[in-house]
Amino acid sequence: MSERIGDRAVVLGGSIAGLLAARALARHYTEVVVVDRDRLTGVRGPRRGVPHGRHAHGLVARGHQILESLFPGLTEELVEAGIRPGDFSGDIRWYFNGRLLRPARTGLVSVPATRPVLEYHLRLRVQALTGITFLEEHDVLGLVTSSDRRRVTGVRVRPTAEDAEQRELAADLVVDTTGRGSRTPAWLDEFGYRRPEEEQVKIDLAYTTRHYRLSSDPFGSDLAIIPAATPSHPRGAFFYRTPGEGHQVELSLTGVLGDHPPTDPEEFDRFTRSLPVPDIHEAVRNAEALDAPVMHRFPASRRRHYERLDRFPERLLVMGDAVCSFNPVYAQGMTVAALQSLVLERHLRAGHAPEPLPFLRDISREIDSPWEFSAGADLGYAGVEAPRPARVRLANAYVTRVQKAAVHDPALTNALMRVAGLMEPPQSLMRPATVLRVLRHAARRPPAPPGREVPAPEKIA
């Protein structure tokens, strides 16, 4: 049995990050309370606190590995719920710059579960752990601190019901996983601490999503068709099967810098027709629409540099999107939250409440590579207003060459997918053997425009 280091820990927010934090804390605190303003128990569909939950989500390879290790058998449960896992490259048609990457069987698992389905199964697992309770439909009003403001001692909460009274919830540790709207910067200001520096990359992204029932199957043995947005082809899409009877699919269109996929059904269809992959429009143009298009906007990626602070209240931690929220097209957020939960477990094993600044510095190291990958890629769009150091310009130019070469070479597709799946850092693309492959293939004439004929994936050793 793990050593107990406190009576009660409180997690603010029932997000993926919050659920993973609660799991880690349950081994070291007698009671763990997860506070959320939404109803959580038994909820299978999208909820108000996760407005992006109606749109395409991805759990990349490293995230899948971590979740399966934390919750053995989770993949099997998702399969029983109708989710079909597959190879992250070999079972997905990836298009970059309008061209199909040469598919490769990499052994990296893709789990195309929708966000509500994944959350539901994780909640069931977390709720089953001893000592964890959900305080649902409660607002968090603020933190309670010691008289000298050096230590957090609890939180003030109030039911969302009208005329409800607030109360204090004592805590030996508070973990903020409330996402982009986190009020920790304001609380720090209130208590006489510095706010963290913020770094933003304004991409002005929008997702617009619609569900269909198809009369035929456009995927064959594949899980999804994904024309990734790039500076040369900034309109992108995620098109994949969803659980249900018949050929039910979800189509999430993406557009950046104000070129947003519209919610008007006819305009949505026109946007779909403009994609560089005709298979998607051909599949949905005469399909049965199951709902109206719905949009979610994402103005900017944001990173709060808590690790640069020299003072921070004791017994308070921050995790997940409350620290860094990534452009969602890169599907990194859930996996980075999982990586941070491993850091939390490591600090808890020291036998005392984690010290905030060492913890925040350690999770910052887990953020560095994904942030470099996604923020750097967004700086490839000329309309993104931000400084572009020479190393970023050179890196983006080189990655474009890697993408072009991967149209011909499955080993380069594998290299890209390992970086996208957070299995390798972006610098891995600069290994000498990879650079030689890029030089060999990047100047080759691209194949014919994409159609329905897709080459069989090759196995990569």
C-alpha positions in Angstrom: 0.0 0.0 0.0 1.3 3.5 -0.9 2.3 5.8 1.9 -0.4 8.3 2.9 0.8 11.9 2.9 -2.5 13.7 3.5 -6.1 13.4 4.4 -7.8 15.2 1.5 -6.7 16.4 -2.0 -9.1 18.5 -4.1 -8.9 18.5 -7.9 -10.6 21.4 -9.6 -12.0 20.2 -12.9 -13.2 16.8 -14.1 -11.2 17.0 -17.4 -8.9 14.3 -18.7 -6.1 16.0 -16.8 -8.3 16.1 -13.6 -9.2 12.4 -13.8 -5.6 11.4 -14.3 -4.5 13.7 -11.4 -7.2 12.1 -9.2 -5.9 8.6 -10.0 -2.4 9.6 -9.0 -3.5 11.3 -5.8 -5.8 8.4 -4.6 -2.7 6.3 -3.8 -1.4 9.0 -1.3 -4.4 10.8 0.1 -7.2 9.3 2.1 -9.8 11.3 0.2 -9.7 12.9 -3.3 -12.6 15.2 -4.3 -13.0 16.2 -7.9 -15.0 19.4 -8.2 -16.7 20.3 -11.5 -19.6 22.6 -12.5 -21.0 20.0 -14.8 -22.8 16.8 -14.0 -20.3 14.0 -14.6 -21.7 10.7 -13.3 -23.2 8.6 -16.1 -22.7 11.3 -18.7 -22.0 9.7 -22.1 -22.3 12.7 -24.4 -20.7 16.1 -24.8 -20.9 18.4 -21.7 -21.0 22.2 -21.4 -17.5 22.3 -19.7 -15.9 20.7 -22.8 -17.3 22.7 -25.7 -14.8 21.1 -28.1 -16.0 17.7 -27.1 -18.4 17.6 -30.0 -15.5 17.7 -32.5 -12.8 15.4 -33.6 -10.3 14.3 -31.0 -7.2 12.2 -31.2 -5.3 10.1 -28.7 -1.9 9.8 -30.2 0.4 6.8 -29.7 2.2 7.9 -26.6 -1.0 8.9 -24.9 -2.5 5.5 -25.6 0.5 3.7 -24.2 0.2 5.8 -20.9 -3.5 5.3 -20.5 -3.3 1.6 -21.1 -0.5 1.3 -18.5 -2.5 3.3 -15.9 -5.8 1.5 -16.7 -5.0 -2.0 -17.9 -7.7 -3.3 -20.2 -9.0 0.2 -21.2 -8.4 -0.5 -24.9 -10.4 -3.7 -24.7 -13.3 -1.8 -23.0 -13.2 0.8 -25.8 -13.3 -2.0 -28.4 -16.4 -3.5 -26.6 -18.0 0.0 -26.9 -17.6 -0.1 -30.7 -14.2 1.6 -31.1 -11.9 0.1 -33.6 -8.2 0.7 -32.9 -5.6 0.5 -35.7 -2.2 1.5 -36.8 -1.4 5.2 -36.4 -0.1 5.3 -40.0 -1.0 2.1 -41.7 -4.7 2.3 -41.0 -5.1 6.1 -41.6 -4.8 7.9 -44.9 -2.7 10.9 -44.1 -2.5 13.7 -46.6 0.0 16.6 -46.3 0.2 19.4 -48.8 -2.6 17.7 -50.7 -0.6 14.5 -51.2 -1.0 11.0 -49.7 1.9 10.0 -47.5 3.3 6.6 -48.2 1.6 4.4 -45.6 3.6 2.4 -43.2 2.8 -0.2 -40.5 4.5 1.3 -37.5 3.1 -0.6 -34.6 1.8 2.6 -33.0 -1.8 2.3 -31.9 -4.5 4.8 -32.9 -7.7 4.8 -30.8 -10.3 6.9 -32.7 -12.7 7.3 -29.7 -14.7 10.5 -29.5 -13.9 12.7 -26.5 -17.2 11.9 -24.7 -16.6 8.2 -25.1 -13.0 8.3 -23.8 -14.0 10.6 -20.9 -16.9 8.3 -19.9 -14.7 5.2 -19.7 -11.9 7.0 -17.8 -14.5 8.4 -15.3 -15.8 4.9 -14.7 -12.3 3.7 -14.0 -11.5 6.6 -11.7 -14.8 6.5 -9.8 -14.1 2.8 -9.0 -10.9 3.8 -7.1 -11.1 3.9 -3.3 -11.4 7.3 -1.8 -12.4 9.3 -4.9 -15.6 11.3 -5.0 -17.1 13.7 -7.5 -18.5 17.0 -6.2 -20.7 17.7 -9.3 -22.5 20.8 -10.3 -20.5 23.0 -8.1 -18.7 26.3 -8.9 -15.3 27.0 -7.6 -15.4 30.5 -6.1 -11.8 30.8 -4.9 -9.0 29.4 -2.8 -8.6 29.5 1.0 -5.1 30.2 2.3 -3.2 30.6 5.5 -3.1 34.1 7.0 0.3 34.9 5.4 -0.9 33.6 2.0 2.0 31.2 1.8 -0.1 28.0 1.8 -3.3 27.0 0.2 -5.6 25.3 2.8 -8.8 24.7 0.8 -11.3 26.0 -1.7 -14.6 27.8 -1.6 -17.3 26.1 -3.6 -21.0 26.6 -4.2 -23.7 24.4 -5.9 -24.7 25.8 -9.3 -28.4 25.6 -8.1 -30.0 29.1 -7.7 -29.6 30.7 -4.2 -27.3 27.9 -3.0 -24.9 28.8 -0.2 -21.1 28.5 -0.5 -18.9 26.5 1.8 -15.3 25.8 2.4 -13.7 22.5 1.5 -10.5 22.0 3.5 -7.6 20.4 1.6 -4.0 19.3 2.1 -3.4 19.8 -1.6 -5.3 21.6 -4.4 -4.7 20.8 -8.1 -6.1 23.2 -10.7 -7.0 21.3 -13.9 -9.8 23.8 -15.0 -8.3 24.4 -18.5 -7.8 27.5 -20.5 -10.2 29.5 -18.2 -8.0 28.7 -15.1 -8.1 31.5 -12.5 -4.8 30.6 -10.9 -3.1 33.7 -12.5 -5.8 35.9 -11.0 -5.5 34.1 -7.6 -1.7 34.6 -7.6 -2.3 38.3 -8.2 -4.8 38.5 -5.4 -2.4 36.8 -3.0 0.5 39.1 -3.8 2.4 36.8 -6.2 3.5 37.5 -9.8 1.3 36.2 -12.6 3.1 33.8 -15.0 4.4 35.0 -18.3 2.1 34.0 -21.1 3.2 33.0 -24.6 0.5 32.9 -27.4 0.4 31.9 -31.0 -2.7 33.3 -32.5 -4.0 30.9 -35.1 -7.7 31.8 -35.2 -8.7 28.2 -35.8 -12.3 26.9 -36.1 -13.7 23.4 -36.2 -17.1 22.8 -37.7 -18.4 19.3 -37.4 -21.3 17.3 -38.8 -22.4 13.6 -38.6 -23.7 11.5 -41.4 -25.0 8.1 -42.2 -23.4 6.9 -45.5 -24.9 4.5 -48.0 -21.5 3.0 -48.7 -18.1 2.6 -47.0 -15.4 5.0 -48.3 -12.7 3.7 -45.8 -12.2 0.1 -46.8 -9.8 -1.3 -44.2 -8.8 2.2 -43.0 -10.0 4.0 -39.9 -9.9 7.6 -41.1 -9.1 10.0 -43.9 -7.2 13.0 -42.7 -6.0 15.8 -45.0 -3.9 17.7 -42.5 -3.9 21.5 -42.7 -0.6 22.9 -43.9 0.4 26.4 -45.0 0.2 25.3 -48.7 -3.3 23.7 -48.1 -4.7 25.5 -45.0 -8.1 23.8 -45.1 -8.1 20.4 -43.4 -10.5 17.7 -42.2 -10.8 14.7 -39.9 -13.2 12.1 -41.4 -13.7 8.8 -39.5 -16.1 6.2 -38.5 -18.1 6.5 -35.3 -19.7 3.7 -33.3 -23.3 2.9 -34.3 -25.4 0.9 -36.7 -24.6 1.4 -40.4 -21.9 3.6 -41.9 -22.0 6.5 -39.3 -19.2 9.0 -39.7 -18.0 12.2 -38.2 -16.6 15.0 -40.4 -14.7 17.8 -38.7 -13.6 20.5 -41.1 -10.8 22.9 -40.0 -9.8 26.4 -41.1 -7.4 28.9 -39.8 -6.8 32.7 -39.7 -10.5 33.4 -40.1 -11.2 31.1 -43.0 -13.6 29.1 -40.9 -15.8 26.2 -42.1 -19.3 27.6 -42.1 -22.3 26.2 -40.2 -24.8 26.8 -43.1 -25.3 23.3 -44.6 -24.8 24.4 -48.2 -21.7 26.4 -47.4 -20.4 23.5 -45.3 -20.8 21.3 -48.4 -18.9 23.8 -50.5 -16.0 23.9 -48.0 -15.9 20.1 -48.0 -15.7 20.2 -51.8 -12.7 22.5 -51.6 -10.6 20.0 -49.7 -7.6 18.5 -51.6 -9.0 15.0 -51.1 -12.1 14.4 -53.3 -13.0 11.2 -51.5 -14.5 13.0 -48.5 -17.0 15.1 -50.5 -17.9 12.2 -52.7 -18.8 10.2 -49.6 -21.0 12.8 -47.9 -22.6 14.8 -50.7 -25.6 12.4 -51.0 -25.3 11.0 -47.5 -28.0 11.4 -44.8 -27.0 14.2 -42.5 -27.7 13.3 -38.8 -27.4 16.8 -37.4 -26.7 20.4 -38.3 -23.0 21.7 -38.5 -21.7 23.1 -35.2 -18.6 25.3 -34.8 -16.0 25.6 -32.1 -13.4 28.4 -32.3 -9.9 28.2 -30.9 -8.2 31.7 -31.0 -4.7 30.9 -29.9 -2.4 28.4 -28.4 -1.4 29.5 -25.0 1.5 28.6 -22.6 1.7 29.9 -19.1 5.3 29.8 -17.9 4.8 29.0 -14.2 8.2 27.4 -14.2 9.8 30.8 -14.4 8.2 32.1 -11.2 10.4 32.4 -8.1 7.5 32.2 -5.6 4.4 30.1 -5.5 1.9 29.2 -2.8 2.5 25.8 -1.1 0.0 23.0 -1.6 -1.2 24.3 -5.0 -0.4 22.7 -8.3 -1.5 23.5 -11.9 -1.8 20.9 -14.7 -3.2 20.3 -18.2 -4.6 23.1 -20.3 -4.5 25.4 -17.3 -0.7 25.4 -18.0 -0.6 25.0 -21.8 -3.3 24.6 -24.3 -2.2 23.4 -27.8 -3.7 24.0 -31.2 -6.1 20.9 -31.2 -5.4 19.9 -34.8 -2.2 18.3 -33.5 -4.0 16.2 -30.9 -1.4 16.7 -28.2 -3.5 17.9 -25.2 -4.7 14.7 -23.8 -1.3 13.0 -24.2 0.6 15.9 -22.5 -1.9 15.7 -19.6 -1.1 12.0 -19.3 2.7 12.8 -19.3 2.1 15.4 -16.6 0.2 12.8 -14.5 3.3 10.6 -14.5 5.3 13.6 -13.2 2.8 14.0 -10.4 3.1 10.3 -9.5 6.9 10.7 -9.4 6.7 13.7 -7.0 4.1 12.0 -4.8 6.4 9.0 -4.3 8.8 11.2 -2.5 6.5 10.8 0.5 5.3 14.4 1.0 3.1 16.9 -0.8 4.8 18.0 -4.1 6.7 21.2 -3.9 5.0 23.5 -6.5 7.9 25.1 -8.3 10.0 21.8 -8.8 6.8 20.2 -10.0 6.0 23.0 -12.4 9.5 23.0 -13.8 9.3 19.2 -14.4 6.0 19.4 -16.3 7.4 22.3 -18.3 10.0 19.9 -19.6 7.2 17.6 -20.8 5.6 20.5 -22.6 8.7 21.7 -24.4 8.8 19.3 -27.3 5.0 19.3 -28.1 5.0 23.1 -27.9 8.0 23.3 -30.2 6.2 21.0 -32.6 2.8 22.6 -32.7 3.7 26.3 -32.1 6.5 26.0 -34.6 4.2 24.5 -37.2 1.7 27.3 -36.7 4.4 29.9 -37.4 4.6 28.4 -40.9 1.4 30.3 -41.7 2.4 33.7 -43.0 -0.7 35.3 -41.4 0.3 34.3 -37.9 1.6 37.4 -36.2 4.6 36.4 -34.1 8.4 36.5 -34.1 10.0 33.8 -36.2 13.6 33.0 -35.2 15.8 31.7 -37.9 15.8 28.2 -36.3 12.0 28.1 -36.6 12.0 29.2 -40.3 14.7 26.6 -41.1 12.8 23.9 -39.2 9.6 24.6 -41.0 11.3 24.5 -44.4 12.9 21.2 -43.5 9.7 19.6 -42.2 7.9 20.6 -45.5 10.7 18.7 -47.3 10.2 15.7 -45.1 6.5 15.7 -45.8 7.1 15.9 -49.5 9.6 13.1 -49.4 7.3 10.9 -47.2 4.9 10.8 -50.2 7.5 8.3 -51.6 9.1 6.8 -48.5 7.2 4.9 -45.8 10.2 5.2 -43.5 9.8 9.0 -43.5 6.0 8.6 -42.9 7.0 6.5 -39.9 9.4 9.2 -38.7 6.7 11.9 -39.0 4.2 9.8 -37.2 6.5 9.1 -34.3 7.0 12.8 -33.8 3.3 13.5 -34.2 2.5 10.7 -31.8 4.9 12.2 -29.2 7.1 9.1 -29.3 10.1 11.1 -30.5 11.1 14.8 -30.2 11.0 16.9 -33.3 14.8 16.8 -33.4 14.7 13.2 -34.3 13.8 14.2 -37.9 17.4 15.5 -38.2 19.0 12.2 -37.7 21.6 11.6 -40.4 19.8 8.5 -41.9 16.5 10.5 -42.0 18.2 13.5 -43.7 19.7 11.3 -46.3 16.2 9.8 -47.1 14.8 13.3 -47.4 17.5 14.4 -49.8 17.0 11.3 -51.9 13.2 11.8 -52.3 12.2 15.4 -51.7 13.0 16.5 -55.3 11.1 13.6 -56.9 8.0 14.4 -58.9 4.8 14.0 -56.8 2.5 11.1 -57.8 -0.8 11.7 -59.5 -3.5 13.6 -57.5 -5.2 11.5 -54.8 -8.0 9.1 -55.7 -9.5 6.0 -54.3 -6.6 3.8 -55.1 -4.4 3.7 -51.9 -1.1 1.8 -51.7 -0.8 -0.9 -49.2 1.1 0.1 -46.1 4.6 -1.3 -45.7 5.9 -2.7 -42.4 8.7 -0.6 -40.8 11.2 -2.4 -38.7 
